[in-house]
Amino acid sequence: MLSDGMTKTGYTLASTPVTASMLGARGNGTNATAAISALLAGSYPHVLIDGSYQTDGNHTISTAKKRVECLGGSALILRAPVGAVTGHHPVIDIAADDVLIDGDLTIDGGSHAGYQASIGIRVGLSTGARRKRPTIRGVKVRNLGLAGVMALCVDSPTIEDIDGYNIVTPTGGEFGDTVYVAGVRKPIVRNIRSAKCKRDGVVLTYTGNLNTTDVLVDGVFADAHLDSPSAGVWVEMTGARDPRGIITNVVANDCLIGVAATDANSEIVISNVKAIGNRLSGSSAGNVFGVQIQSGRLDNWYIDRYNTALQLEPNGEYQFALSSQVGSFAISETVSGGTSGSTGTLRFQHFEIVITGSTLDYELGETVTGGSSGATGILVDFFANVLRVLPISGTFQAAETITGGTSAIAKTANSATQRIYVRGSAGIFRAGETITGGTSGATAVIAAPYQTPLAIGPGTLMNCSTDAIVVANVVTPASLSLSGIRGNTQSHGVRFNLSVGQRLRKASLRDIALKNPTSIGVAFRVTTGGAIDEMLVDGFDMTEWVGDGTGSSITAGTVTRFIGGNNPGLQGTSSVPINLSVNTTLSGLHNRALCHNNGAGATCTHTLPPAVPGLRIGFAGVHATHVMNIEPNGTDTIKGGGAGKYLILDPGERVTLEAYATGSWVVSATVGWAGDFEL
């Protein structure tokens, strides 16, 4: 055994594993920094941290496939340093592939004067070589500043059984998270406990063209993170392509947000979430959400106490498969549809190439070339047998050989599909139309448009102080499905908060039961300004709602086509009310709707759709002074009137019209109606 950690030159230690004490480390802090550095930076394949040591940190692991085992109760405690402390001060820095840190290790900021800049374990850097397959397991991180465990630009990390406490970044600092993951492909983050941290329990973030498939976050308990943004789990995939994955088994207690998935853009499945006691604290301001999600699916969640419970922000991003492309589109240019007239901003384009052949992998970032086409592109992602290539020149072809420039690996292209991603459109692109780039002048035909719908449910919302469900910030035409939702709220039940120019393609609400213990709030509301092309509402149960069930539920011109189902408890009707406060032409899909005139400025005339067997629409004059005129379409008739004769509803009167034959409406039910028609 050596007497100190510095005099190791000329010695070969044959023992396995090599321990810190073998290199001279002592529990009282003597030689610990030098010994731990020699232990971790050396070429020993298997080492053991075998006790508690005071150290200055910044220990680098540079040997691939190194196993760092931690004896039960081992610890690295930062001592007061001599001199300045660097901005990012990792206690252990992993700079090699396939490194394993496993056991029972505590990393504590201790008496370190610069603990505000410290990181427990960091793997990878924001620049430089991308690290692969690290495993960090069984670590307690205490009293640090920036992060407990930080992974940057890493492939396939596993971070599990991490216990974080008091990760408190100073005012104006960057982080404050137990686990911070950025620019990482296929991360697995499991069994994380985070208490009294400045920011979030787990952060997954990336801004760029990285494909972040197969994200797994399983088992996060975040407690008392009462500071902004302060989420149990925060997912921010700005610009990332097709992130897919699962965030499951999350408990957020006394945080501002239980789970936040912002700019997720694709299939992020959030399940088994409990958000309990989340509330505003101190000088914090703004909304408090149990779950806030922009795109993806959400299942099996429970939210309790003081929340604006569920904030949904469908981004409605389009993905196009292209054919007959001429030229190359440019990032951030405006793309216009020829027949639809739709426009949107191009986020990125790529080739999706299905390959067969070699089992060896390309290197990310290398240039690949098509053998017969001569096309070139930069490989930005691969998974299974699919390559994703950003084009440089030319068009890749099916059945040609694709060769990597750096790796020299050759594979056969089974198929090659050009794709682009567009967002920010106020219209809807169509299959078969030609699209044009504004600055590049490139053209292509849309072979197939794809749009990932947002699917929410089932879930439980409890004791929401404001809205139970808010749908907001629709960037481009999107689709939304809400199902199996239960809960109560002090205010609105479901509110579509769409601004002018924002638009939903389809909104489906099924099997929803909400109750309101107060006399305020609207059960179901679409605020003015935005547009919903088609809405289906079925099984919307408001039998326990005591607030205003009609109010301004759906305002005129907001919902173009409405399909009602069996919706009990809505003011004695079987559907959701639509407020017609201006002259309105109804479409054929305003089926099983109840239309009323709350807030109408004067007598208004509403034109029925063409009478087709199976249509049923209800009308109610709810305003104290204003009259509703219900006029048939074209030569259609309402039985009891004549061709083109309109039905008149005075305040307090109600009728249900049904079409049993083409061109003819029948008054099938009435409440207080005097049988008035235009003379």
N, C-alpha and C positions, 0 to 999 in steps of 0.2 A: 504494500500500500504506500502511496506517495505521501509526503508530508505536507504538500500544498498543491494548489491547482495550477501553478505556473510552471513547475519543473517537471514536465512530462516528456521533453525531448529525449529520444534515445530509448524510451521504454516501450515495450509491447505488452499489452495486457491481454492475456489469453482467456481470462475468465469470461463467462457469459451468464447473465448480462454484466456489463460494466456499470458500476454504481457511482453516484456522485461522491460518496465517502471514499471510494478507492482513489479518486483524483484529489483528495485532500479537503473536501468540503466539510465544514463543521456546523453543527446546529446553532452555535452562537454567532454565526455570520462570518467566521474566519474563512477566508479563501473561497467563499461560496460563489461569488460572481465568476471568478476565473475557472473554478471547477465545473460549474454548470455549463459555462460556455464551451469548455473542452469536451464535456460529455455530449452535448447536443451538436456541436459543429464538427466533431470528429467523425471518422469513418466507421465507428463501431456500429454494427447492424442492429444490435439489441442493447438498450441501455435502461437503467432503472434509477428513477428519482426516489431515493430511499429514506427520506425524512423531510423535516421542515428547515428551509434555508432562507436567510436574508440575502437579497440579490439586487443588483441595479437593473436587471432586465436586459433587453435587446440581445437575447440569445438566438442564434440562427441555426436552423437545421438545414444543411445543404447536401445531405446524403440521401439518395433515393432509396425507397423501400426500408426506411429506418423505422424501427419499432421503439417507441418510448413508453415504457411501462412505469406506472406510478404506484408505489407502495401505499397501502391504505393509510389515509391520514397525512400524506405528504403535502407539502406546501411550498410555494415560492412567494415570499413576502417582500415587496419593494421597500428598500430602506432609503433614508434621506440621501440623495446623490450629491456628488461633488461636481460643481459646475452646472451649466445650462442643461435643460431637458429638451429633447427634440419634440417637434409638433406631434408626430405619431410615434409613440414610444411603446412598441410591443414587448411584452415580457418574453414571449416565444414567437419567433418569426419562422414560418415554414417556407423554404425556398427550394423544394425538391418534390419529386413525384412519389406517390404511393407511401406517404408517411402516415404512421399510426401513432396517435397519442391516446393511451387507454389506461384506465385505472381510477384512482381516487386522488385527484390533485386539486388543491385550492390555490388560486392566484389572487393575491390580495394587495391592494394599493398601499396598505399599511401606513408607514410614516413618510412615504415618498412625497417630497415637496412638489413634484410635478405630476401628481396622480391625475390631474385634470386632462392631461394629454395622453394618458396611458391606454393600452389595449391589452387584454389578457393573452389571447393567441390570435395571430394574424397569419393567413395563408394566401399567397399570391400577392401581386402588386397591381395597381391600376395601369401600370405600363410594364413592358417587358414580357418575358416568356409566360405563357399560360401554364399553370400547374395542373396536375391531374390526380384525381382519386385520393385526396387526403381523407383520413378519418379522425375525428376529434370526439372523444367519448369520455364521460364521467368526470367533467371538470366543474368546479365551483369557481365563479368569478365574483369578486367582492371589491367594493370601494374603488372602482376604476372610473375613468372619465369618458372615453370615447365609446368603447364597446367591450363586451366580454369576449366574444369570438367574432372575428371579422374574416370573411372570405371574399377575395377580389379576383376576378378573371380566373376562375377555376373550373375545371371540368369534373363533374360527378363527385362533389364532396358529400360526405356523410357527417353530420353534426348532431350528436344525440346525447341525452342525459346531461344537459347543461343547466346549472343552477346559478342564476344571476341575482345579485342584490346590490342596490345603491350604485348603479351605473349612472352617474350624475355629471353630465357635461356642464362646464361653466357657462355663464350667460354669453350668448353669441357663439357658442360652440357648435360643432357639426352634428354629433350623433347623440349617444346616450341610450344605446340599445344593448340588450343581452346578446342577441345574435344579429349580425348585420351581413347580408349577402348581396353582392353587387356584381353584375356582369358574369353570372355563373350559369353554366349549362347543367341541367338535370340535378338540381340539389335535392338532398334528402335531409330534412331537419325534423328531429323527433324528440319528444319528451323534454320540453324546455320549461323551466320555471323561472319567472321573472318578477321581482318584487321591488317596489319603491325605486324604479328607474326613471330617468328623466324623460325618455321618449317611449320606444316600443319594445315589446317582448321579442318579436321576430320581424325583421325587415327583409323583403325580397325586392330588389330594385335593379332596373337596367334601362339605360337610354341609348338606343342604337339598334343596329340591325341583327342582333343576336337572336337565334332561335332558342327559346327557353322552354323546351318541351319537358314534360314529365316532372314538373315541380311537385314535391310532396312535403307538406308540413303537417305533422301528425302529433297531437298532444302538446298543447301550449297552455300554461296557466299563467296569466298576467294579473298581478294584484297591486292596486294602489299606485297607478302610474298617472296621477292627477296633474298632467301638464300637457300642453299642446305640442304635436297632434296626438300623442299618447294613445296608441292602439295596442291591443293584444297581438294582432298580426297585421302588418302593413305590406301590401303588394302594389308596387308601382312599376309597370312595364312600359314606360313611354317609348314608343318606337320599336319595341321588340316584336318580332314576327311570330304569330301563332303561338303565344304561350299557352300551354295546356298543363293541367295538373290538378291536384287535390289539396285543399286545406281543410283539415278535419279535426274534430275533438279539441275545440278551443273554448276555454273559459276565461272571460275577461271580467274582472271584478274591480269596480272603481277605476275605470279608465274612461277616456273621452269617447273612444270608439272600440267596439269589440273586435270586428274584423273590417279592414278597409282594403278594397281592391280597386285601385284607381288606374285608369287607362290600361286595363288588363287586356282588352281587345280580342279575347277569344275564350276558349273553353276552360275557365277556372271554375272548378266545382268546389263550393264551400258547403260543408255539412257538419252536423252535430256541433252547433255553436250555442253557448250560453253566455249572454251578456247581462250581467247582474249589477245593479247599483251604479251604472255608468252615469256620470253627471258632470256639470260644470263646476269648476273650483277656482277660488280666488279671483284673479283678474281675467281669467280666460273668458273668451266670448265666442259666440257662434253656436251652431247646432251640435247636438250630442246624438250620436247614432249607435244603435246596437250593432247594425251591420250597414256598411256603405259600400255599394258595389256598382261598377260601371259596365261590366260586360261579363257574362258567364252564366253559371248555374248555381243555385243555392238551395240546399235541402236540409231538413231536420234541424231547425234552429229555434232557440228559445231566448227571448229578450225580456228583461224585467226591470221595472223602476226607472222613471225619470228620463226616458229616451224619446227623441224623435226616432222612432224605432228603426225604420228601414228606408234608406235613401238609395234609389236606383237611378243610374245615369247611363242609359243605353247610348253607346257611341255610334252604332249603325254603320260601322266601317264596311266598305265593299271590297271584295276580292274578285277579280275577273280572270277567267281563263280566256286567252286570246288566240285568234287565228289571223292569218293574212296580215301580219304586222309588217309595216314599212317604216324604217328608221328606228331610233331608240328614244324612248321617253326620258325626260329629265326629272330628277327628284325635285319636289316642291313646285312643279309647274301646274297650271290649271289644265285639267282634262275635261273635254266637252263631248257630250253624246250628240250624234248627228240627228236622230229622229226624236229622241226624248227631250233634247235641249238641256239635259242635266249637266251640271258642272261639279267638279270636286278637285281637291288638292292631292296630287300624287305623292304618297309616302315613300314607296320604293317599288321596284320591279325585280323580278328574278325569273330564272328558268327552273322549273321543277323537273328533274331528270330521274326517271326510274332506271336503275342499272342492273345488269347481271355480270357475272364474271368473277374477278379476283375477290378473295375474302379479306384482303388487306385494305386498310383505310387510307384515304387521302389525308393530307395535312390541311387544317383550316387556314384560309388565307392564301393558299397557293393558287396559281393560275392554271386552269384546265383548258384543253384544246380539243375541239372536235376533229376527228381524222379526215372525214370526207368534206364536212362543211367548212372547216377552217375557223369556225367560230371560237371565240375565247371569252372567258369569264373568270371571276374570282369566286372560289368556293367559300361560302359563308356558313354553311351548315350541312350536316348529313345525319340521317337517322334511318335505321333499317336499311332498305335498299334505295333510298331516295336522296338525291343530291340537290342542294339549293345553291344556285350559281347566279351572282350578279353579272349581267352581261357587260362585256367590253366592246366586242364587235361581232357581227355576224349572227346567224341563227342556228342553234344546234338542231340536229335532225335525229329522228328515231333510227335505230339499227346501226348507227355509226359508233366508232370506238372513241371513247373519251379518255384522254391521257393527262395525268398531272405533271406539271412542269417541274416541281421540286421533287416529288416522290417518285415520278416516272411510272406510277401505277396506271394500268390500262384496264378499262371496263367497257362493256358494251351498253350503249343507250337503248333500253327497251322502248321507252317513249320519252318525249321532251315536250313540255308544256310551258308556254310563256304566260306569266301571271303578273298583274300589277295590283296594288292596293291603293284605294282612293277613299278619302274622307272629306266631310264638310259640304256635302251636296244637299241642296234643297229639293231636288227632284229624284226620280227613280230611273236608273239606267236599265236598259232592256237587252235581253239576249238578241243577237243578230244585228244590232246597230253598230255603226262605225263610230269609233271615238277618235278624237284628235288632241294632240298635245299642243298647248298654247305657244310655248317658246320653242320646243323642239320641232314642231310640225309633224311628228310621227303620227301614224294612223294604225289602227288595228280593228278587227271585228271582235265583238264580245261573243265568245263561244258559249260561255255560261257565267252568269253572275252568282256569287255566293255571299251570303250574309249570315253571320252567326247570331241567332236569336238569344235573347236574355230570358232564361227560364228560372223562376223563383218559386220555391215551395217543396214540400210542405213546411210549415213553421208555426211558432207560437209567439205572439207579442203580448206583453203584459204591462198594464199601468203606464201607458205612453202619455207623457204630459202634453205633447203636441200631436202631430200626425202619426198614424200607425204606419202608413206606407206613402212615400213621396217618390214620384217619378219625375226627374228633372234633367235639364241639360242634355237634351237629345241633339247630338252633333249633326247626324245625318239620318235619313230615314232608317229606322230600326224596327225590330219586332220584339215583342215582350209578352211573356206568359207568366201569370200569377196563379197559383193553385194551392188549395189546401191550407189556407192561412186562417188562424184563429187568434183572437186577442181583444183587448179593450183599449180605448183611447179617450183622452179628455177633449179632443178636438176633432179634426177630420179623420175619416176612416182611410179611404184611398184617394189621393190627390195627384192628378197629373198637372204638374207645374211647368207648362211648356210656354216658353217665350215666343215672341213673334219670329217667324222663320224656322222654328223648330218643328219637327214632324216625326210622327210614328207611322210606320206602315201598317202594322197590325198589333192590336192589344187584345189579349185573351185573358179574361178574369173568370176563374171557375172555382166553385166550392170554397167560398170565402165567407166567414162569419165573424162580424165585429160588433162589439157593444160599446155604448157610450153612457156612463153614469150621470152625465150632466145634461143640461138643456142647450148646450152650445155645440157647434160643429156640424159639418155636412157629411153625410155618410159616404158620398161618392161625388167627386168633383173634378172637372176639367177646367182649369182656369183659362181665361181668354188669351188670345195671341197665337198659340200654337195650333197644330192640326193633327188629327188622327184619321188615317184613311179608312180603317176598318176596325170596329171594336165588337167583340163578343163578350157578353156578360151573362153567365149562367150559374145558378146556385149561389147567388149573392144574398146571404141570409142576414137580415137586419131586424129580426123579431125582437131582439133585446136592445135595440138602439132607441135612445130617448131624445136625441138631438134632432136637427132639421133634416128629415130624410129626402126632401125635395129641393128646397132652396134654389140655388143656381147649379144644380148638379152637373149638367152638361150644357154649356152655353152655345148659342146659335153659331153655326159655321165651323165649329171645332171638330165634330165627328162627322165625317162624310157619309159613312155607311155604318149602321148600327144593327146588330143582331142580338135580340134579347132572348133569354131563356126562362127557366122557372126560378124566379128570384123572390122568395117570400119576405114579407115584413116591410116592404117599401110602400108605406102609406096605403096599404090595401091593394096594391097592384101586383102584377106578376112580372114586372120588369123595372128597369132603371129609368128614371125620368130624364128627359131631354128638354131643356129650356129653349123655347123658340121665342126670342124677344124681338126678332125682325122678320120680315117676309122671307120665307124659306121654301125651297123646292126639295122635297124629300126624295131619297133614292130608294130603289127596290129592296135594298138591304136594311132599311129602317124597319126591321121586322120585330114584332113583339116589343116595341118601344112604347113608353108613355111620354107623350109630348105635352108640355104645359107652357103657360105664358107668364111666368113670374117675372116681373120687372119690365114688361112690354110698355113702350112709350105711348102706344095708341092701338087702335084696331089693326091687326095684321092678318094677311092672307097667306095660307100655307098650302102648297100644291102637292097633292098626293103623287106617288109613283104610279106607273101603269099598273092597273089591277091584274094580278097574276094569282091563280089559285095557290093558297097556302100563306099569303101575306096577312098579317094582323097588326094593326097599329091603334094605340089608344091615345085619346086627347082629353085634356082636362083644363077648363078655364079656371085657373086658381087666383088670378089677379082680381082685386076688388072692383075695378071699373073697366078693365080692358076686355075686348071681344076677340074671339078667334074665328076666322073664316077658313073652313076646310074645303078646298076646291079640287075636284077630280082632274086627272090629266087628260088633255085632248077631248075625245068624245066619250070617255068613260062616264059612268053614272054612279050615283049613290042611290040605292033603292029608297024610294019615297020622294026623291027629287027628280030632276030631269037631266038631259044631256048638258054637261057643263055647269049645272046648278050646284052652288056650294052650300055646305052645312054650316050653321051658325051656332057657336057656343058662347053663352053668356057666363059671367062669373059664377062659379059653383057648379057648373054643369059638366058632365063627363060622358063620353061615348067611346065605344070600341068598334072599329071598322074591320071587317074581314072580307077577303076576296075569295069567293067559292067558284067563280067562273071568270074567264078573261073579260076585262072591260067593265066589270060590275062589282061594286062594293055593297056590303050589307051592314047595317047597324046591328051588331050582335048583342050588345049590352049597353045600358045607359044608367046614369045616376043623375036624377033631377033634370034631365034634358026635356025641353018642351017640344021637340020635333021641328025646330025651326030650320027652314031652307030659304035661300034667296028666292024672292018672289019673281 
